[in-house]
């Protein structure tokens, strides 16, 4: 293996080798190279790894990271979690039982070219989170919301009419094959670079309008808060912060709602890197420091602090029949979600619909 490979790619390939050696047949391990990215005369693979029951009758959780090359911490969090799962395969019988009832899918490093060159975009200058064929309905901030002016400017969407970048095509392929073929699935995409708090974002990013599965998101947050009442996450729709063109998770979510009765909940873990900068202002003088914890003790704290959330998602998927709201409970969660995240919309709808009757 070349000495100058990405450390994160080296670690991922080490974990793949470990998985091949350790995973019993019952774990249904599958490893694929979904595409390869040319960078400085080298081919950098984009891997997917799946564990657990492949049957479409069981739920699935997808863990994704490294879409922005500067945000290495997202990839590192997923690699740490995956390493723990593989270590537990040797002795944890409960984990083996869990894998009989859920499918766990990993794409920890979707943009290896961007991470290689320490840029947010991929080697073609395209921001993969602005590259999907979705145009914002409501107004987006200039540049930040996605632009087609030039790949030399940040947040470049790609040329109009061009196909999605290879990395995004690989991501969509995995999501369709592993998540969207099931009645219930969750996706978690790991990012950093916004705010002083860790946030769990959900769609939409292209419009202020709520998603169809808002009651399910509300129920999931309630479940997590009841199980871990001292957590520090802020749950909110991304649209409360800013809107964008070309959000890949909006695109995949809109694809999923075409299948009646299917529940697909795409979430984003947006780690609050401003807190790391606040504690160590010298990080402002480094692009890596703006998006990643630098001090070793802080890095270790971040790597372990999200394990509970990742493990919770796998367990919540396994038991989704016991907490997904139905009937009148769904109306209650819809009303609570509107009051929590869309109070102005709640006020408008209350003038049209009787109390407790909100659109699903």
Phi, psi and omega in degrees: 000129183302142184292332186263023175289163175301133176303320180293324178289321176300314181295320179297317180291328174295318179292326177296316177298319178297319180296317179299323181283322190266325191292122175287168181301329182293342180279347177053049181293134173225130179234132179222147167265109188282329175194176177225144182247127179281129182208117177052044178077007180242157175254114180262115184283150171251108187265151163236146180223133181230141176231150173104179186299120181280355182298135177292354179280346180256155179287170181216153173231131177251133179245123188231146181201170175074021177294325174255122188297334180285338188266069185294333186297328178297315176298317182295322176299316181291322178296322178296316179296316179297320178300318178296319178299315181294323177296323181287340180300335182289330191223343190268099180292329178295324177296319179298321177295320179298318182291345173285344187238010180203155175247126179248124186239135182234131164228082189285340187221085185277333183238067182295329179295318177295321179290325178300316184263008177056052176231155176294320184276177175274178184299342177272002179083014183260131173281112186295339177273006174235015195255350182283156181281064176227123176259137181296139177277319180260169189292136179251155176292146181301135182067300183306324181284358181111131182221154177245018183292309185194143174290352177279347175260152180292160176065033179289129184278341192102164182293144179299132179084351179284151175294161176299154178299155184303322180297319179290324176297320177295317178300313181297323178298314180295316181297317180294318184285326189254334186246312188282359175266014183237159179289333179219134176203156178230142171239138175235121179250125188260125181225173173211165174118012182221123168078177180263353182238152172283130184241148169249107180263151173224161181297158017260157169251346184261355182204156177281350183288142180291156177282162181296326185263033178301319177299325180291321176296316179299317180295322179294317178297316178301318180298315180294318182292326176289324182281322181230076188295346182259017181291164186241017181277148170254118177268131179192156170291144180301329183298343176291339182258308177193160179251155180218158164278156163069023181292125185293328182281328170300315181300313181289324177296315179297328174295319184292325185288351174291339179265104184299134177089351180273140177244115176233119184246098177274125182238154176235126170271108179255099183287133186282083185288343178298331178295320179294321178291321179300321180284336180218081185303339179297342178295341179298338183272008179223131176301318178297323182291333179291329188249353186220145174291136183259313180300136186299318182294328179287321176300314180298322179295317180294318183297326181268340188288337183262359181299321180299316181295316180296316179294322178301318182299320178296319180289321179296322177296317179303319185253029188299332180297338186268352181229345177297128184289141180227152173057230182297326179298327178293319177297321180295315179293326176298315180296318179295320180294319177297316180296327183281317190242338184226058185299324180291322177293323178298318180295320179294315183291329182293342177277347183253321185251147174298159181303133178086356181248094182241150183296145181261000000 
